[in-house]
């Protein structure tokens, strides 16, 4: 397969075009690296070539990054020493990009090189930016859809093909941190302003060719290759630079709480690299990159947040043999915050929406939610009045159910009451077409029971959005006992239209996500009743990588929501309901009027603007602080295992059908420790034998909720891993 082609024109400009035939966006492979180096060598050796332009054959993009199989190949080639293979493979990439950067110039005089420019039609991410950074000038198309950046940190690694070193040497550690440590992707104009690229032009290929024909020797020499180079902002031994690195270290620890290895490794590579010459800095970067790749966290994050997530978004669990079910006209029942959010993301995808509520004022309020969202986007220059007008024109806000005629999907988002939902289902089915799919957006009510109100149960399905809809990436699709394949395909195709990640689960109370997240909050509440300090509980969770601790989360989601779920569950389960001290705590909090942030009183005290002032000490009047606080590890184990064991039970009971969905759903749905790759990846990290042993210890001390599931016990006895047993080679990192 040909990834790169070389063509020299009459003016002496050699154009190397990157175009991977079977990909919508270019990705770098082993073969691609070999071809690129061969073309660079040929162009540098050809006396007829005056300059080189590297561009893309893809319309609207340069490259999307690296084929992660390339990393696997590096490991395989090294046999019993995978670290050596990764390091040597990384250094080969460095050597190639350094060859481009030096472009044949004399090492002593820095003269005689051939100018090399990059012409980007659009998006350049990962190695798609690291390669241009090694050229002498970067031209990018004025493409509003394009995004430029180095997002590797988001999947548990960092830019390892020279991007970390080049960007920090070019911009300085402080300016580079936004792109390296946050993985920020920006539009071409913002990238040029920040210094990631050089020029935004109408025709980058023409501009690049003109530049290479007129470039001088001095234009080719990078600052770090020139005599007297000093890092912008100061190196670590410079007073200003010292403060920069102290601040960067504090920032990383504040944001990650030490839970994400890649961020710490990246900062180490920048810090150590800033103390030595550029070529040595590249070697340091390669060593830290190898270290991160050898960390199980890296492979788990890559597998869950890249490979598995991408597979689910492309329809890995879509029923076979079902025709395209993309939504043309959507009906949304209920214009509250959830319904309004569903309408918003749908019109953003170009879908016509009928937004229904009890009266015109309520329906208009739901439409106003979208209007306010676009107004904020316009103020931040992330949207335009034209986009706002086009989107709002797609929303028909009305109390008239007859407007639902012609809809091919209905999403019901009314009050969480089975009777209300049943009444609405029957009213709407009298209006909508026979082949219309009906979905209930419920977070807790079993879909099979709700479907009994429908005369078309095979066309009834659950589509559970997370709040706020426009920000949350996950959508949980729930199959009732009678739900047919076309309904599943419809839901999946719709979720793909609105550019979110779907998981499909079988029906059960709380489905998958809430089944796991509710015990997390309950365990935290239990600990409070035991006298464990709330600050210890929250910090323990954040040190595990959770975005917020469970105590703070309780305030954010509201105490009365927790009591409502508890009472509904107790009513449904009867004598089987596992009552606990956590119930007593939240009922007492509700009675005290401490309902959380919305009431400006909960587990925290708040000021008039709703800003947290600190943990409410009044809780200790009823539940005094224990004189001896538990060890951090014990608190963390309780918080982790209480969620993870529910994930295993969901798999064991057939609620969860694919462990990839279990891992991706956990991270995207409730922020489960992203560094771990998800519950099943975490169990594979610690090993099923240890997990089973720790379950027994926790059960003996804290109760039956930590009892080891039979599936985990069996796997522990056999020494099996979850991805080894259920993931197969395709899902392995």
C-alpha positions in Angstrom: 0.0 0.0 0.0 1.3 3.5 -0.9 0.9 6.1 1.8 3.3 8.7 0.4 4.0 9.7 -3.2 6.7 12.0 -4.6 6.4 14.3 -7.6 8.8 17.0 -8.7 7.6 19.8 -10.9 9.4 21.9 -13.5 10.3 24.6 -10.9 12.2 22.1 -8.9 9.7 21.7 -6.1 9.3 18.1 -4.8 5.8 17.5 -3.4 5.4 14.6 -1.1 1.7 13.8 -0.8 0.4 11.8 2.2 -2.8 9.9 1.2 -3.6 6.6 3.0 -6.1 5.0 0.6 -8.3 3.1 3.0 -8.6 5.8 5.6 -10.8 8.9 5.7 -8.0 10.7 7.5 -4.2 10.0 7.2 -2.6 8.0 10.0 1.1 7.1 10.3 2.1 3.5 10.0 5.4 1.6 9.8 5.2 1.4 6.0 4.3 5.1 5.9 7.5 6.1 7.9 9.6 3.9 5.5 8.1 5.5 2.4 8.4 9.1 3.8 12.0 8.6 4.6 12.8 7.1 1.2 11.1 10.1 -0.5 13.0 12.6 1.7 16.3 10.9 0.9 15.5 10.9 -2.8 14.5 14.6 -2.8 17.5 15.7 -0.8 19.9 13.8 -3.1 18.3 15.1 -6.3 20.2 18.2 -7.6 17.2 19.2 -9.6 15.1 19.6 -6.4 15.3 23.1 -4.9 12.8 22.6 -2.1 10.3 20.1 -0.7 6.6 20.5 0.3 4.8 17.9 2.4 1.1 17.9 2.0 -2.0 15.7 2.1 -4.2 14.2 -0.5 -7.2 14.4 1.9 -9.7 17.2 1.4 -9.9 19.2 4.6 -7.3 17.4 6.7 -3.6 16.7 6.9 -3.4 13.8 9.4 -5.3 12.4 12.4 -2.3 10.9 14.2 -0.5 7.6 14.5 -1.8 4.1 13.7 -1.5 2.6 17.2 -0.7 -0.7 15.7 2.7 0.9 15.0 3.4 0.9 18.7 2.4 -2.8 18.9 4.7 -3.6 16.0 7.6 -1.9 17.8 7.0 -4.1 20.8 6.7 -7.3 18.8 9.9 -6.6 16.9 11.8 -6.5 20.2 10.7 -9.9 21.3 11.5 -10.4 25.0 12.5 -6.7 25.5 9.5 -4.6 24.5 10.9 -1.5 26.1 13.9 -1.7 23.9 11.7 -2.1 20.8 9.6 0.9 21.8 12.6 3.1 22.5 14.5 2.2 19.4 11.3 2.6 17.2 10.7 6.0 18.8 14.3 7.0 18.1 13.9 6.0 14.4 11.0 8.5 14.2 13.1 11.1 15.9 15.9 10.5 13.4 13.6 10.9 10.4 12.1 14.1 11.7 15.5 15.4 12.6 16.6 14.6 9.0 13.7 16.7 7.7 14.6 19.5 10.1 18.3 19.6 9.2 17.4 19.1 5.5 21.0 18.3 4.4 22.6 21.5 5.8 26.2 21.5 6.9 26.3 20.8 10.7 29.0 23.5 11.3 27.8 26.3 9.1 24.0 25.6 9.1 24.1 26.2 5.3 23.4 24.2 2.2 20.1 22.7 3.3 17.0 22.4 1.2 13.9 24.3 2.4 11.0 22.0 3.5 7.5 23.3 4.2 4.3 21.7 5.3 1.0 22.5 3.5 -2.0 21.5 5.7 -5.4 21.4 4.0 -7.0 21.2 7.5 -6.9 19.2 10.7 -3.4 18.2 12.0 -3.4 16.1 15.2 -0.7 14.1 17.0 2.1 13.1 14.6 0.1 15.0 12.0 1.4 18.1 13.8 4.7 16.7 15.0 5.8 16.1 11.4 5.0 19.7 10.3 6.8 21.0 13.4 10.0 19.5 12.0 9.6 21.4 8.7 10.9 24.9 8.3 7.5 26.6 7.7 3.9 25.5 8.2 1.1 26.8 6.0 -2.5 25.9 6.8 -5.8 26.4 4.9 -8.3 28.9 6.3 -10.6 26.0 7.1 -13.1 26.8 9.9 -13.6 23.0 10.6 -9.9 22.3 11.0 -8.4 21.7 14.4 -4.7 21.8 15.2 -3.1 20.3 18.2 -1.5 17.4 20.2 -4.3 15.5 22.0 -2.2 12.5 23.0 -2.5 13.2 26.7 -6.3 12.6 26.4 -5.6 8.9 25.8 -2.9 8.3 28.4 0.3 9.1 26.4 2.0 12.3 25.3 3.5 13.5 22.0 6.5 11.2 21.6 7.7 11.9 18.0 9.5 15.1 19.0 6.3 17.2 19.5 6.9 17.6 23.3 10.5 18.8 22.8 9.9 20.9 19.7 6.9 22.7 21.1 8.5 23.4 24.5 11.7 24.6 22.8 9.7 26.7 20.4 7.1 28.3 22.7 8.6 27.8 26.2 7.2 25.5 28.8 4.4 27.8 29.9 3.0 28.5 26.5 3.4 24.9 25.4 1.6 23.5 28.4 -1.9 24.4 27.1 -1.3 22.1 24.2 0.8 19.5 25.8 -0.8 19.0 29.2 -4.4 19.8 28.2 -4.4 18.3 24.7 -6.1 21.5 23.4 -7.1 21.5 19.7 -7.6 24.9 18.1 -8.7 26.4 14.8 -6.0 27.5 12.3 -6.1 31.2 13.2 -5.7 30.4 16.9 -2.9 28.0 16.1 -1.0 30.6 14.2 -1.5 33.2 16.9 -0.2 30.7 19.5 2.8 29.8 17.3 1.9 26.2 16.5 1.9 27.0 12.8 3.2 29.9 10.8 0.6 31.1 8.3 -3.1 30.7 7.5 -3.7 31.1 3.8 -6.3 30.4 1.1 -4.1 28.0 -0.8 -1.4 26.4 1.5 0.1 24.3 -1.3 0.8 27.3 -3.6 2.0 29.4 -0.7 4.4 26.6 0.5 5.8 26.1 -3.0 6.4 29.9 -3.4 8.1 30.0 0.0 10.5 27.1 -0.6 11.6 28.7 -3.9 12.5 31.9 -2.1 13.8 30.7 1.3 17.3 31.6 2.4 19.7 29.5 4.5 18.8 31.5 7.6 15.1 30.6 7.1 15.9 26.9 7.6 17.7 27.1 10.9 15.6 26.3 13.9 16.2 28.5 17.0 17.6 25.6 19.0 20.2 24.9 16.3 21.4 28.4 16.2 24.2 29.7 18.5 23.1 31.3 21.7 19.6 29.7 21.8 17.7 30.3 25.0 14.4 28.8 25.9 11.5 31.3 25.8 10.4 32.0 29.4 13.6 30.7 30.8 15.2 27.3 31.3 14.8 25.6 34.8 18.0 27.1 36.1 16.9 30.6 35.1 14.9 32.4 37.9 11.8 32.9 35.6 12.1 29.4 34.2 12.4 27.9 37.7 9.1 29.5 38.7 7.5 28.3 35.5 8.4 24.7 36.2 7.4 24.9 39.9 4.1 26.3 38.8 3.7 23.6 36.1 4.4 20.8 38.6 1.9 22.3 41.1 -0.7 22.6 38.3 -0.3 19.0 37.2 -0.7 17.7 40.7 -3.7 19.9 41.4 -5.4 18.7 38.3 -4.4 15.0 38.3 -3.8 14.4 42.0 -1.0 12.1 40.8 -3.4 9.6 39.2 -2.3 10.1 35.5 1.2 8.9 34.8 1.5 10.5 31.3 1.2 14.1 32.6 4.0 13.6 35.1 6.2 11.9 32.5 5.5 14.7 30.0 6.6 17.4 32.5 9.7 15.3 33.4 10.6 15.1 29.7 10.2 18.9 29.2 12.1 19.7 32.4 15.0 17.4 31.8 15.1 18.2 28.1 15.4 21.9 28.9 18.7 21.2 30.7 20.5 19.7 27.7 21.1 20.2 24.0 18.2 19.5 21.6 19.3 16.1 20.3 19.8 14.9 23.9 16.4 16.3 24.8 14.9 14.1 22.0 16.5 11.1 23.5 15.1 12.0 27.0 11.6 12.4 25.4 11.9 9.0 23.9 12.8 7.4 27.2 9.9 9.0 29.0 7.6 8.1 26.1 8.7 4.5 26.4 8.2 4.6 30.1 4.6 5.7 29.7 3.9 3.1 27.0 5.2 0.4 29.3 2.8 1.6 32.0 -0.4 -0.5 32.0 -2.4 2.7 32.4 -1.3 3.8 29.0 -2.4 0.6 27.2 -5.7 0.6 29.1 -6.5 4.2 28.2 -5.6 3.7 24.6 -7.7 0.6 24.4 -10.8 2.2 26.1 -10.7 5.8 25.0 -9.4 5.3 21.5 -9.8 1.8 20.1 -13.0 0.7 22.0 -14.6 4.1 21.9 -14.0 4.3 18.1 -15.3 0.8 17.5 -18.6 1.5 19.4 -19.1 4.8 17.5 -18.6 2.9 14.2 -21.3 0.4 15.1 -19.4 -2.5 16.7 -22.6 -3.7 18.4 -25.1 -2.7 15.8 -27.5 -5.5 14.7 -26.5 -7.0 11.3 -28.7 -6.8 8.3 -30.7 -3.7 9.3 -30.8 -0.9 6.7 -29.7 2.7 7.5 -31.9 4.1 10.3 -30.7 7.7 10.5 -33.3 10.0 11.9 -35.0 12.6 9.7 -37.7 14.0 12.0 -37.5 13.7 15.8 -40.2 14.2 18.4 -39.1 15.1 21.9 -41.8 14.9 24.6 -41.0 17.2 27.5 -39.2 20.5 27.1 -37.5 20.6 30.5 -33.7 20.7 30.8 -33.3 17.1 29.5 -35.8 17.4 26.6 -34.4 20.8 25.7 -30.9 19.4 25.7 -31.9 16.5 23.5 -33.5 19.0 21.1 -30.4 21.1 21.0 -27.9 18.3 20.2 -30.3 17.0 17.5 -30.7 20.3 15.6 -26.9 20.7 15.8 -26.8 17.5 13.8 -29.3 19.0 11.3 -32.3 16.9 12.5 -35.8 18.4 12.4 -37.3 18.5 15.9 -40.8 18.7 17.3 -40.5 19.8 20.9 -43.7 19.0 22.9 -44.8 20.3 26.3 -48.1 20.9 28.1 -48.5 24.4 26.9 -46.9 26.9 24.5 -45.0 28.7 27.2 -43.4 25.5 28.4 -42.5 24.4 24.9 -41.1 27.9 24.1 -39.0 27.7 27.2 -37.4 24.5 25.9 -36.6 26.2 22.6 -35.1 29.2 24.5 -32.6 26.8 26.0 -31.1 26.2 22.6 -31.3 29.9 21.8 -29.3 30.8 24.9 -26.8 28.1 24.1 -26.1 29.6 20.7 -26.0 33.1 22.1 -23.2 32.0 24.5 -21.4 30.3 21.5 -21.6 33.5 19.5 -20.3 35.6 22.4 -17.3 33.2 22.6 -16.9 33.2 18.8 -17.6 29.5 18.7 -20.8 29.9 16.7 -22.4 32.4 14.3 -25.8 34.1 14.0 -26.4 32.2 10.8 -25.8 28.8 12.6 -28.1 29.9 15.4 -30.9 30.9 13.0 -30.6 27.7 11.0 -30.7 25.5 14.1 -33.6 27.3 15.7 -35.6 27.0 12.5 -35.4 23.2 12.9 -37.3 23.3 16.2 -41.0 23.4 16.2 -42.0 24.1 19.9 -45.6 23.3 20.4 -48.2 21.6 22.7 -49.9 20.0 19.7 -49.3 16.3 19.5 -50.5 16.3 15.9 -47.2 17.9 15.0 -45.6 14.6 15.7 -47.0 13.1 12.5 -44.2 12.2 10.2 -41.6 11.6 13.0 -39.5 8.5 12.7 -38.2 8.6 16.3 -39.8 9.8 19.5 -37.8 10.4 22.6 -40.0 10.8 25.7 -38.4 12.9 28.5 -41.3 13.6 30.8 -41.5 13.3 34.6 -40.0 10.1 36.0 -43.4 8.5 36.9 -44.5 5.3 35.2 -48.1 6.4 35.1 -47.3 9.7 33.4 -45.0 8.0 30.9 -47.6 5.3 30.1 -50.3 7.9 29.5 -48.0 9.9 27.2 -46.9 6.8 25.3 -50.5 5.8 24.5 -51.5 9.4 23.4 -48.5 9.7 21.1 -48.8 6.2 19.5 -52.3 7.3 18.4 -50.6 10.0 16.3 -47.2 8.8 15.1 -46.6 6.5 12.0 -46.8 2.8 12.5 -43.1 2.3 11.9 -42.0 5.1 14.3 -39.6 4.0 17.0 -40.5 5.1 20.5 -37.7 5.7 23.1 -38.0 6.6 26.8 -35.2 8.7 28.3 -35.3 7.3 31.8 -32.4 6.8 34.2 -33.9 4.2 36.5 -37.3 2.8 35.4 -37.2 -0.6 33.7 -37.8 -0.4 30.0 -39.7 -3.7 29.8 -42.3 -2.4 32.3 -42.6 1.0 30.5 -43.1 -0.8 27.2 -46.2 -2.5 28.4 -48.1 0.7 27.8 -47.1 0.5 24.1 -49.0 -1.5 21.4 -45.7 -1.9 19.6 -43.3 -3.2 22.2 -40.7 -4.4 19.6 -40.4 -0.7 18.6 -40.0 0.5 22.2 -36.5 1.1 23.6 -34.7 3.1 26.2 -32.3 6.0 25.3 -30.7 7.3 28.5 -28.9 10.6 28.2 -26.7 12.0 30.8 -27.0 15.6 32.0 -26.2 18.1 30.7 -27.0 16.5 27.4 -24.9 18.9 25.3 -21.7 18.2 27.3 -21.9 14.5 28.2 -20.4 12.2 25.6 -22.2 8.9 26.5 -25.7 7.7 25.6 -26.9 4.4 27.2 -29.3 2.4 25.0 -31.5 -0.1 26.8 -33.2 -3.1 25.2 -36.4 -4.3 26.8 -37.4 -7.9 26.6 -39.5 -7.3 23.5 -37.3 -4.7 21.8 -36.5 -5.6 18.2 -33.3 -5.1 16.2 -34.6 -2.2 14.2 -35.2 -0.2 17.3 -31.7 -0.9 18.5 -30.3 0.1 15.1 -32.4 3.2 15.1 -31.1 4.3 18.5 -27.5 3.6 17.5 -27.8 5.5 14.2 -29.3 8.4 16.0 -26.6 8.5 18.6 -24.0 8.4 15.8 -25.8 11.3 14.1 -25.5 13.5 17.2 -21.8 12.5 17.6 -22.0 10.8 20.9 -20.7 7.4 22.1 -23.4 4.7 22.6 -23.4 1.6 24.7 -26.2 -1.0 24.5 -27.3 -2.9 27.6 -30.2 -5.2 28.5 -33.0 -4.1 30.8 -32.6 -4.2 34.5 -33.2 -1.7 37.3 -30.8 1.2 37.0 -29.4 -0.3 33.8 -25.6 -0.2 33.8 -24.3 3.3 34.6 -26.6 4.2 37.5 -26.3 0.6 38.8 -22.6 1.3 39.4 -22.7 5.0 40.3 -25.4 4.8 43.0 -23.3 2.4 45.2 -20.4 4.9 44.9 -22.5 7.7 46.5 -24.0 5.2 49.0 -20.6 4.0 50.1 -19.4 7.6 50.7 -22.6 8.3 52.8 -22.0 5.1 54.8 -18.5 6.3 55.6 -19.8 9.7 56.8 -22.1 7.8 59.2 -19.1 5.9 60.4 -17.3 9.1 61.2 -15.0 9.2 58.3 -14.1 12.8 57.3 -15.8 14.0 54.2 -12.7 15.7 53.0 -10.8 12.4 53.2 -13.5 10.6 51.2 -13.5 13.2 48.4 -9.7 13.5 48.2 -9.4 9.8 48.2 -11.7 9.6 45.1 -9.9 12.5 43.3 -6.5 10.8 44.0 -8.0 7.8 42.1 -8.7 10.1 39.1 -12.4 10.8 39.6 -13.3 14.3 38.5 -15.1 15.1 41.8 -15.4 13.2 45.0 -18.7 11.4 45.9 -19.6 13.9 48.7 -19.3 16.8 46.3 -21.1 14.8 43.6 -24.0 14.3 46.1 -24.4 18.0 46.4 -24.2 18.6 42.7 -26.9 16.1 41.8 -29.0 17.0 44.9 -29.9 15.1 48.1 -33.6 15.0 47.3 -32.9 13.2 44.0 -31.0 10.5 46.1 -33.9 10.2 48.5 -36.4 10.0 45.6 -34.4 7.1 43.9 -34.1 5.4 47.3 -37.8 5.5 48.0 -38.7 4.4 44.5 -36.3 1.5 44.7 -37.6 0.5 48.1 -41.1 0.5 46.8 -40.2 -1.7 43.8 -38.0 -4.2 45.7 -40.1 -4.5 48.9 -38.4 -6.7 51.5 -35.5 -7.4 49.2 -34.4 -3.7 49.4 -30.9 -3.5 51.1 -31.5 -0.7 53.6 -28.4 1.0 55.1 -27.2 3.8 57.2 -26.7 5.8 54.0 -30.5 6.0 53.7 -30.8 7.5 57.2 -28.2 10.1 56.4 -29.8 11.4 53.2 -33.3 11.4 54.7 -32.0 13.4 57.7 -30.3 15.8 55.3 -33.5 16.2 53.3 -35.4 16.9 56.5 -32.9 19.5 57.5 -33.5 21.3 54.1 -29.9 20.6 53.1 -30.6 19.5 49.5 -27.3 20.4 47.9 -26.0 23.2 45.8 -29.4 24.1 44.4 -30.5 24.9 47.9 -27.2 26.5 48.8 -27.0 24.0 51.7 -25.9 20.4 51.6 -22.8 18.5 52.6 -21.1 21.9 51.9 -21.9 25.4 53.0 -22.4 28.0 50.2 -22.4 31.7 49.7 -25.2 33.6 48.1 -23.8 32.9 44.6 -23.6 29.2 45.2 -19.9 29.0 45.7 -18.7 26.3 48.0 -17.3 27.6 51.3 -16.3 24.4 52.9 -17.7 21.1 54.3 -20.7 21.6 56.6 -19.6 20.8 60.1 -23.2 20.3 61.3 -23.2 16.8 59.9 -20.9 15.8 62.7 -23.5 16.8 65.3 -25.4 13.6 64.3 -22.4 11.6 63.0 -19.3 12.6 65.0 -15.9 12.3 63.4 -14.0 9.2 64.4 -10.9 9.8 66.5 -9.0 7.4 64.3 -9.5 7.9 60.6 -9.1 4.9 58.2 -6.1 4.5 55.9 -6.3 6.2 52.5 -6.0 2.8 50.7 -9.0 1.4 52.6 -11.2 4.3 51.7 -10.1 4.1 48.0 -10.7 0.3 47.9 -14.2 0.7 49.2 -15.0 3.4 46.6 -13.5 1.4 43.8 -14.7 -2.1 44.6 -18.3 -1.1 45.3 -18.5 0.2 41.7 -16.4 -2.4 40.0 -18.2 -5.4 41.6 -21.5 -4.0 40.2 -19.9 -3.9 36.8 -18.9 -7.5 37.1 -22.4 -8.5 38.3 -23.9 -6.6 35.3 -21.8 -8.7 33.0 -22.5 -11.9 34.9 -26.3 -11.3 34.7 -26.2 -10.4 31.0 -27.2 -6.7 31.5 -23.8 -5.8 30.1 -23.1 -7.6 26.9 -19.6 -6.3 26.0 -16.8 -5.4 28.4 -15.7 -2.7 26.0 -19.1 -1.0 26.6 -18.5 -1.5 30.4 -15.2 0.3 30.3 -16.1 3.1 27.9 -19.5 3.7 29.5 -17.9 4.0 33.0 -15.3 6.6 31.9 -17.7 8.7 29.8 -20.8 8.2 31.9 -19.6 9.0 35.4 -15.9 9.7 35.1 -14.7 6.4 36.4 -10.9 6.7 36.9 -9.9 7.3 33.3 -6.3 6.3 33.9 -7.5 2.8 34.6 -9.2 2.3 31.3 -12.5 1.4 33.1 -13.7 -1.2 35.7 -12.7 -4.3 33.7 -9.3 -2.9 32.7 -8.7 -2.0 36.3 -9.4 -5.5 37.4 -7.0 -6.8 34.8 -4.4 -4.4 36.1 -4.6 -5.6 39.7 -5.2 -9.2 38.6 -8.4 -11.3 39.3 -6.7 -13.4 42.0 -5.8 -10.3 44.1 -9.3 -8.8 43.4 -11.0 -11.8 44.7 -8.8 -11.9 47.8 -9.5 -8.2 48.5 -13.2 -8.8 48.1 -13.1 -11.4 50.8 -11.2 -9.0 53.1 -13.7 -6.1 52.5 -16.7 -8.4 52.9 -15.5 -9.7 56.2 -15.0 -6.1 57.5 -17.8 -4.2 55.8 -20.5 -6.6 54.6 -22.1 -8.5 51.8 -22.0 -5.7 49.3 -18.3 -6.6 48.8 -19.0 -10.3 48.2 -16.9 -11.7 45.3 -19.2 -12.4 42.3 -19.0 -16.1 41.1 -17.7 -15.0 37.8 -14.7 -13.1 39.4 -14.1 -16.0 41.7 -14.0 -18.5 38.8 -11.7 -16.3 36.8 -9.4 -15.8 39.8 -9.1 -19.5 40.2 -8.1 -19.9 36.6 -5.8 -16.9 36.6 -7.9 -15.3 33.8 -8.2 -11.6 32.8 -11.3 -10.0 31.5 -9.9 -8.9 28.2 -8.2 -12.3 27.8 -11.5 -14.1 28.3 -14.1 -11.6 26.9 -12.1 -9.1 24.9 -10.3 -11.3 22.4 -7.2 -10.2 20.5 -9.1 -7.4 18.8 -9.8 -5.7 22.0 -6.4 -6.2 23.6 -4.1 -3.2 23.8 
